[in-house]
Amino acid sequence: MPETTNAYELYRALQDCGVESRLILYSGFGHGFNNPKEMRAATQSSLDWLDHYLWDKEIPKDSPILGSSERGQ
C-alpha cells in the first residue's frame, strides 16, 4: 500500500463532509522529514492552519498551505 493512501482517504472524507481541506504532499517523504527546508515548510503549514482555524487569522499569501496557483506563481 502506498504511504499516501491514508492521506488521500482522510482528504477525500473531509471533502465529502464539506470540510474545507487541502492535501499537501512532499515528494520523497513518508512520515518524517530529513531536509530542513521541508521541515520548515511543514511546521509553517501547521502554524498557519492553526492560526487560521483557531484564531480566525488570514492565511499569509506566502504560506505553504496555499498552492503555487493560489499564490499567483
Biopython code that builds the backbone (N, CA, C, O; Angstrom):
import numpy as np
from Bio.PDB.StructureBuilder import StructureBuilder

atoms = [
    (1, "MET", "N", (0.847, -1.174, 0.000)),
    (1, "MET", "CA", (0.000, 0.000, 0.000)),
    (1, "MET", "C", (0.899, 1.246, 0.000)),
    (1, "MET", "O", (1.812, 1.341, 0.820)),
    (2, "PRO", "N", (0.653, 2.197, -0.904)),
    (2, "PRO", "CA", (1.476, 3.413, -0.927)),
    (2, "PRO", "C", (1.355, 4.191, 0.388)),
    (2, "PRO", "O", (0.319, 4.151, 1.051)),
    (3, "GLU", "N", (2.422, 4.892, 0.750)),
    (3, "GLU", "CA", (2.442, 5.650, 2.006)),
    (3, "GLU", "C", (1.367, 6.731, 2.057)),
    (3, "GLU", "O", (0.941, 7.125, 3.143)),
    (4, "THR", "N", (0.926, 7.211, 0.905)),
    (4, "THR", "CA", (-0.026, 8.319, 0.870)),
    (4, "THR", "C", (-1.490, 7.882, 0.870)),
    (4, "THR", "O", (-2.383, 8.730, 0.863)),
    (5, "THR", "N", (-1.748, 6.589, 0.877)),
    (5, "THR", "CA", (-3.126, 6.097, 0.800)),
    (5, "THR", "C", (-3.987, 6.657, 1.922)),
    (5, "THR", "O", (-5.091, 7.135, 1.661)),
    (6, "ASN", "N", (-3.515, 6.612, 3.160)),
    (6, "ASN", "CA", (-4.293, 7.134, 4.284)),
    (6, "ASN", "C", (-4.543, 8.632, 4.152)),
    (6, "ASN", "O", (-5.620, 9.123, 4.491)),
    (7, "ALA", "N", (-3.548, 9.348, 3.660)),
    (7, "ALA", "CA", (-3.705, 10.789, 3.475)),
    (7, "ALA", "C", (-4.806, 11.091, 2.466)),
    (7, "ALA", "O", (-5.636, 11.971, 2.690)),
    (8, "TYR", "N", (-4.811, 10.360, 1.355)),
    (8, "TYR", "CA", (-5.858, 10.549, 0.347)),
    (8, "TYR", "C", (-7.238, 10.194, 0.904)),
    (8, "TYR", "O", (-8.216, 10.888, 0.627)),
    (9, "GLU", "N", (-7.319, 9.123, 1.684)),
    (9, "GLU", "CA", (-8.595, 8.710, 2.254)),
    (9, "GLU", "C", (-9.138, 9.769, 3.215)),
    (9, "GLU", "O", (-10.324, 10.097, 3.170)),
    (10, "LEU", "N", (-8.293, 10.294, 4.068)),
    (10, "LEU", "CA", (-8.715, 11.331, 5.002)),
    (10, "LEU", "C", (-9.142, 12.582, 4.242)),
    (10, "LEU", "O", (-10.186, 13.165, 4.535)),
    (11, "TYR", "N", (-8.339, 12.990, 3.275)),
    (11, "TYR", "CA", (-8.663, 14.175, 2.489)),
    (11, "TYR", "C", (-10.016, 14.014, 1.796)),
    (11, "TYR", "O", (-10.850, 14.919, 1.833)),
    (12, "ARG", "N", (-10.231, 12.858, 1.164)),
    (12, "ARG", "CA", (-11.490, 12.609, 0.450)),
    (12, "ARG", "C", (-12.684, 12.611, 1.419)),
    (12, "ARG", "O", (-13.749, 13.133, 1.090)),
    (13, "ALA", "N", (-12.503, 12.029, 2.607)),
    (13, "ALA", "CA", (-13.568, 12.007, 3.601)),
    (13, "ALA", "C", (-13.909, 13.421, 4.063)),
    (13, "ALA", "O", (-15.083, 13.762, 4.208)),
    (14, "LEU", "N", (-12.895, 14.235, 4.294)),
    (14, "LEU", "CA", (-13.134, 15.621, 4.691)),
    (14, "LEU", "C", (-13.876, 16.379, 3.598)),
    (14, "LEU", "O", (-14.817, 17.121, 3.882)),
    (15, "GLN", "N", (-13.455, 16.193, 2.344)),
    (15, "GLN", "CA", (-14.117, 16.839, 1.219)),
    (15, "GLN", "C", (-15.573, 16.387, 1.114)),
    (15, "GLN", "O", (-16.468, 17.204, 0.898)),
    (16, "ASP", "N", (-15.802, 15.094, 1.265)),
    (16, "ASP", "CA", (-17.159, 14.547, 1.175)),
    (16, "ASP", "C", (-18.079, 15.111, 2.263)),
    (16, "ASP", "O", (-19.289, 15.219, 2.069)),
    (17, "CYS", "N", (-17.491, 15.467, 3.404)),
    (17, "CYS", "CA", (-18.272, 16.031, 4.509)),
    (17, "CYS", "C", (-18.376, 17.552, 4.423)),
    (17, "CYS", "O", (-18.950, 18.189, 5.306)),
    (18, "GLY", "N", (-17.820, 18.133, 3.358)),
    (18, "GLY", "CA", (-17.909, 19.574, 3.171)),
    (18, "GLY", "C", (-16.930, 20.377, 4.003)),
    (18, "GLY", "O", (-17.108, 21.582, 4.181)),
    (19, "VAL", "N", (-15.888, 19.719, 4.518)),
    (19, "VAL", "CA", (-14.885, 20.407, 5.324)),
    (19, "VAL", "C", (-13.828, 21.007, 4.400)),
    (19, "VAL", "O", (-13.252, 20.310, 3.563)),
    (20, "GLU", "N", (-13.578, 22.318, 4.563)),
    (20, "GLU", "CA", (-12.528, 22.949, 3.774)),
    (20, "GLU", "C", (-11.202, 22.276, 4.140)),
    (20, "GLU", "O", (-10.811, 22.258, 5.307)),
    (21, "SER", "N", (-10.535, 21.740, 3.166)),
    (21, "SER", "CA", (-9.310, 20.987, 3.437)),
    (21, "SER", "C", (-8.371, 21.048, 2.243)),
    (21, "SER", "O", (-8.778, 21.319, 1.114)),
    (22, "ARG", "N", (-7.121, 20.791, 2.527)),
    (22, "ARG", "CA", (-6.084, 20.746, 1.494)),
    (22, "ARG", "C", (-5.222, 19.516, 1.761)),
    (22, "ARG", "O", (-5.030, 19.104, 2.904)),
    (23, "LEU", "N", (-4.723, 18.956, 0.701)),
    (23, "LEU", "CA", (-3.798, 17.827, 0.812)),
    (23, "LEU", "C", (-2.442, 18.315, 0.339)),
    (23, "LEU", "O", (-2.278, 18.692, -0.821)),
    (24, "ILE", "N", (-1.480, 18.307, 1.235)),
    (24, "ILE", "CA", (-0.124, 18.741, 0.903)),
    (24, "ILE", "C", (0.779, 17.525, 0.992)),
    (24, "ILE", "O", (0.929, 16.931, 2.060)),
    (25, "LEU", "N", (1.375, 17.158, -0.124)),
    (25, "LEU", "CA", (2.297, 16.019, -0.175)),
    (25, "LEU", "C", (3.692, 16.532, -0.493)),
    (25, "LEU", "O", (3.868, 17.388, -1.361)),
    (26, "TYR", "N", (4.661, 16.011, 0.203)),
    (26, "TYR", "CA", (6.058, 16.351, -0.049)),
    (26, "TYR", "C", (6.693, 15.158, -0.732)),
    (26, "TYR", "O", (6.813, 14.086, -0.139)),
    (27, "SER", "N", (7.093, 15.339, -1.961)),
    (27, "SER", "CA", (7.657, 14.268, -2.775)),
    (27, "SER", "C", (8.885, 13.643, -2.107)),
    (27, "SER", "O", (9.802, 14.344, -1.680)),
    (28, "GLY", "N", (8.880, 12.318, -2.027)),
    (28, "GLY", "CA", (10.030, 11.603, -1.496)),
    (28, "GLY", "C", (10.048, 11.452, 0.016)),
    (28, "GLY", "O", (11.018, 10.943, 0.579)),
    (29, "PHE", "N", (8.976, 11.892, 0.681)),
    (29, "PHE", "CA", (8.948, 11.829, 2.140)),
    (29, "PHE", "C", (7.782, 10.978, 2.607)),
    (29, "PHE", "O", (6.699, 11.000, 2.022)),
    (30, "GLY", "N", (8.024, 10.230, 3.669)),
    (30, "GLY", "CA", (6.962, 9.437, 4.286)),
    (30, "GLY", "C", (6.468, 10.157, 5.521)),
    (30, "GLY", "O", (5.861, 11.224, 5.425)),
    (31, "HIS", "N", (6.728, 9.571, 6.690)),
    (31, "HIS", "CA", (6.242, 10.155, 7.935)),
    (31, "HIS", "C", (7.212, 11.157, 8.538)),
    (31, "HIS", "O", (6.834, 11.898, 9.445)),
    (32, "GLY", "N", (8.423, 11.200, 8.070)),
    (32, "GLY", "CA", (9.399, 12.116, 8.633)),
    (32, "GLY", "C", (10.097, 12.927, 7.571)),
    (32, "GLY", "O", (10.084, 12.577, 6.391)),
    (33, "PHE", "N", (10.703, 14.010, 7.999)),
    (33, "PHE", "CA", (11.448, 14.876, 7.092)),
    (33, "PHE", "C", (12.912, 14.865, 7.486)),
    (33, "PHE", "O", (13.243, 14.930, 8.670)),
    (34, "ASN", "N", (13.771, 14.785, 6.514)),
    (34, "ASN", "CA", (15.210, 14.823, 6.769)),
    (34, "ASN", "C", (15.825, 16.133, 6.325)),
    (34, "ASN", "O", (16.917, 16.494, 6.763)),
    (35, "ASN", "N", (15.132, 16.836, 5.468)),
    (35, "ASN", "CA", (15.648, 18.067, 4.899)),
    (35, "ASN", "C", (15.084, 19.261, 5.686)),
    (35, "ASN", "O", (13.867, 19.379, 5.831)),
    (36, "PRO", "N", (15.953, 20.143, 6.192)),
    (36, "PRO", "CA", (15.470, 21.289, 6.983)),
    (36, "PRO", "C", (14.461, 22.168, 6.243)),
    (36, "PRO", "O", (13.549, 22.713, 6.865)),
    (37, "LYS", "N", (14.612, 22.312, 4.938)),
    (37, "LYS", "CA", (13.687, 23.147, 4.169)),
    (37, "LYS", "C", (12.267, 22.574, 4.211)),
    (37, "LYS", "O", (11.302, 23.318, 4.389)),
    (38, "GLU", "N", (12.140, 21.267, 4.047)),
    (38, "GLU", "CA", (10.828, 20.630, 4.109)),
    (38, "GLU", "C", (10.282, 20.630, 5.537)),
    (38, "GLU", "O", (9.077, 20.772, 5.742)),
    (39, "MET", "N", (11.162, 20.473, 6.519)),
    (39, "MET", "CA", (10.738, 20.526, 7.921)),
    (39, "MET", "C", (10.137, 21.902, 8.228)),
    (39, "MET", "O", (9.104, 22.011, 8.889)),
    (40, "ARG", "N", (10.792, 22.924, 7.742)),
    (40, "ARG", "CA", (10.322, 24.303, 7.962)),
    (40, "ARG", "C", (8.974, 24.525, 7.297)),
    (40, "ARG", "O", (8.078, 25.119, 7.895)),
    (41, "ALA", "N", (8.820, 24.050, 6.057)),
    (41, "ALA", "CA", (7.559, 24.221, 5.329)),
    (41, "ALA", "C", (6.418, 23.490, 6.037)),
    (41, "ALA", "O", (5.314, 24.023, 6.152)),
    (42, "ALA", "N", (6.681, 22.282, 6.508)),
    (42, "ALA", "CA", (5.642, 21.508, 7.202)),
    (42, "ALA", "C", (5.250, 22.188, 8.514)),
    (42, "ALA", "O", (4.067, 22.258, 8.847)),
    (43, "THR", "N", (6.222, 22.681, 9.248)),
    (43, "THR", "CA", (5.944, 23.381, 10.506)),
    (43, "THR", "C", (5.160, 24.661, 10.246)),
    (43, "THR", "O", (4.199, 24.956, 10.956)),
    (44, "GLN", "N", (5.565, 25.422, 9.232)),
    (44, "GLN", "CA", (4.870, 26.667, 8.907)),
    (44, "GLN", "C", (3.439, 26.387, 8.458)),
    (44, "GLN", "O", (2.525, 27.142, 8.787)),
    (45, "SER", "N", (3.245, 25.307, 7.710)),
    (45, "SER", "CA", (1.887, 24.924, 7.288)),
    (45, "SER", "C", (0.996, 24.677, 8.504)),
    (45, "SER", "O", (-0.148, 25.129, 8.547)),
    (46, "SER", "N", (1.525, 23.966, 9.476)),
    (46, "SER", "CA", (0.751, 23.681, 10.694)),
    (46, "SER", "C", (0.428, 24.963, 11.461)),
    (46, "SER", "O", (-0.699, 25.157, 11.917)),
    (47, "LEU", "N", (1.416, 25.825, 11.597)),
    (47, "LEU", "CA", (1.195, 27.086, 12.312)),
    (47, "LEU", "C", (0.163, 27.957, 11.594)),
    (47, "LEU", "O", (-0.716, 28.535, 12.233)),
    (48, "ASP", "N", (0.268, 28.049, 10.275)),
    (48, "ASP", "CA", (-0.684, 28.853, 9.500)),
    (48, "ASP", "C", (-2.094, 28.287, 9.618)),
    (48, "ASP", "O", (-3.062, 29.037, 9.743)),
    (49, "TRP", "N", (-2.205, 26.965, 9.579)),
    (49, "TRP", "CA", (-3.510, 26.313, 9.691)),
    (49, "TRP", "C", (-4.121, 26.603, 11.063)),
    (49, "TRP", "O", (-5.289, 26.983, 11.160)),
    (50, "LEU", "N", (-3.327, 26.423, 12.124)),
    (50, "LEU", "CA", (-3.821, 26.672, 13.477)),
    (50, "LEU", "C", (-4.229, 28.127, 13.670)),
    (50, "LEU", "O", (-5.281, 28.406, 14.246)),
    (51, "ASP", "N", (-3.400, 29.060, 13.191)),
    (51, "ASP", "CA", (-3.739, 30.476, 13.291)),
    (51, "ASP", "C", (-5.054, 30.782, 12.585)),
    (51, "ASP", "O", (-5.872, 31.554, 13.086)),
    (52, "HIS", "N", (-5.252, 30.171, 11.416)),
    (52, "HIS", "CA", (-6.452, 30.443, 10.638)),
    (52, "HIS", "C", (-7.698, 29.847, 11.282)),
    (52, "HIS", "O", (-8.703, 30.539, 11.444)),
    (53, "TYR", "N", (-7.643, 28.584, 11.647)),
    (53, "TYR", "CA", (-8.839, 27.905, 12.121)),
    (53, "TYR", "C", (-9.106, 28.060, 13.619)),
    (53, "TYR", "O", (-10.245, 27.896, 14.055)),
    (54, "LEU", "N", (-8.092, 28.370, 14.404)),
    (54, "LEU", "CA", (-8.320, 28.585, 15.831)),
    (54, "LEU", "C", (-8.492, 30.060, 16.174)),
    (54, "LEU", "O", (-9.293, 30.416, 17.038)),
    (55, "TRP", "N", (-7.730, 30.918, 15.488)),
    (55, "TRP", "CA", (-7.723, 32.333, 15.853)),
    (55, "TRP", "C", (-8.311, 33.231, 14.771)),
    (55, "TRP", "O", (-8.281, 34.456, 14.890)),
    (56, "ASP", "N", (-8.847, 32.617, 13.711)),
    (56, "ASP", "CA", (-9.514, 33.347, 12.629)),
    (56, "ASP", "C", (-8.600, 34.374, 11.950)),
    (56, "ASP", "O", (-9.055, 35.428, 11.507)),
    (57, "LYS", "N", (-7.306, 34.049, 11.876)),
    (57, "LYS", "CA", (-6.361, 34.923, 11.180)),
    (57, "LYS", "C", (-6.330, 34.552, 9.698)),
    (57, "LYS", "O", (-6.596, 33.409, 9.327)),
    (58, "GLU", "N", (-6.009, 35.513, 8.877)),
    (58, "GLU", "CA", (-5.907, 35.266, 7.450)),
    (58, "GLU", "C", (-4.661, 34.420, 7.159)),
    (58, "GLU", "O", (-3.627, 34.579, 7.808)),
    (59, "ILE", "N", (-4.773, 33.531, 6.184)),
    (59, "ILE", "CA", (-3.621, 32.718, 5.789)),
    (59, "ILE", "C", (-2.661, 33.618, 5.008)),
    (59, "ILE", "O", (-3.076, 34.246, 4.034)),
    (60, "PRO", "N", (-1.385, 33.696, 5.412)),
    (60, "PRO", "CA", (-0.430, 34.546, 4.697)),
    (60, "PRO", "C", (-0.306, 34.145, 3.228)),
    (60, "PRO", "O", (-0.397, 32.965, 2.888)),
    (61, "LYS", "N", (-0.101, 35.123, 2.375)),
    (61, "LYS", "CA", (-0.009, 34.881, 0.925)),
    (61, "LYS", "C", (1.147, 33.947, 0.567)),
    (61, "LYS", "O", (1.084, 33.267, -0.457)),
    (62, "ASP", "N", (2.200, 33.899, 1.385)),
    (62, "ASP", "CA", (3.357, 33.046, 1.093)),
    (62, "ASP", "C", (3.321, 31.720, 1.849)),
    (62, "ASP", "O", (4.322, 31.006, 1.906)),
    (63, "SER", "N", (2.167, 31.393, 2.427)),
    (63, "SER", "CA", (2.050, 30.169, 3.215)),
    (63, "SER", "C", (2.180, 28.923, 2.341)),
    (63, "SER", "O", (1.663, 28.890, 1.225)),
    (64, "PRO", "N", (2.872, 27.893, 2.849)),
    (64, "PRO", "CA", (2.947, 26.616, 2.130)),
    (64, "PRO", "C", (1.567, 25.954, 1.968)),
    (64, "PRO", "O", (1.387, 25.084, 1.116)),
    (65, "ILE", "N", (0.590, 26.381, 2.801)),
    (65, "ILE", "CA", (-0.759, 25.828, 2.680)),
    (65, "ILE", "C", (-1.339, 26.132, 1.307)),
    (65, "ILE", "O", (-2.035, 25.308, 0.713)),
    (66, "LEU", "N", (-1.045, 27.318, 0.819)),
    (66, "LEU", "CA", (-1.576, 27.724, -0.475)),
    (66, "LEU", "C", (-0.741, 27.101, -1.590)),
    (66, "LEU", "O", (0.489, 27.134, -1.543)),
    (67, "GLY", "N", (-1.388, 26.555, -2.554)),
    (67, "GLY", "CA", (-0.671, 26.005, -3.712)),
    (67, "GLY", "C", (-0.072, 27.130, -4.534)),
    (67, "GLY", "O", (-0.455, 28.289, -4.373)),
    (68, "SER", "N", (0.848, 26.807, -5.399)),
    (68, "SER", "CA", (1.522, 27.845, -6.180)),
    (68, "SER", "C", (0.534, 28.633, -7.032)),
    (68, "SER", "O", (0.730, 29.828, -7.251)),
    (69, "SER", "N", (-0.531, 27.982, -7.521)),
    (69, "SER", "CA", (-1.519, 28.712, -8.339)),
    (69, "SER", "C", (-2.292, 29.716, -7.498)),
    (69, "SER", "O", (-2.743, 30.739, -8.014)),
    (70, "GLU", "N", (-2.451, 29.434, -6.198)),
    (70, "GLU", "CA", (-3.181, 30.342, -5.313)),
    (70, "GLU", "C", (-2.307, 31.505, -4.878)),
    (70, "GLU", "O", (-2.823, 32.551, -4.483)),
    (71, "ARG", "N", (-0.994, 31.338, -4.944)),
    (71, "ARG", "CA", (-0.070, 32.411, -4.589)),
    (71, "ARG", "C", (0.246, 33.276, -5.797)),
    (71, "ARG", "O", (0.959, 34.272, -5.677)),
    (72, "GLY", "N", (-0.281, 32.903, -6.969)),
    (72, "GLY", "CA", (-0.039, 33.681, -8.175)),
    (72, "GLY", "C", (1.322, 33.432, -8.796)),
    (72, "GLY", "O", (1.837, 34.279, -9.526)),
    (73, "GLN", "N", (1.908, 32.276, -8.513)),
    (73, "GLN", "CA", (3.232, 31.969, -9.073)),
    (73, "GLN", "C", (3.110, 31.064, -10.267)),
    (73, "GLN", "O", (4.119, 30.698, -10.870)),
]
sb = StructureBuilder()
sb.init_structure("model")
sb.init_model(0)
sb.init_chain("A")
sb.init_seg("    ")
for serial, (resi, resn, name, xyz) in enumerate(atoms, 1):
    if name == "N":
        sb.init_residue(resn, " ", resi, " ")
    sb.init_atom(name, np.array(xyz, "f"), 0.0, 1.0, " ", f" {name:<3s}", serial, name[0])
structure = sb.get_structure()
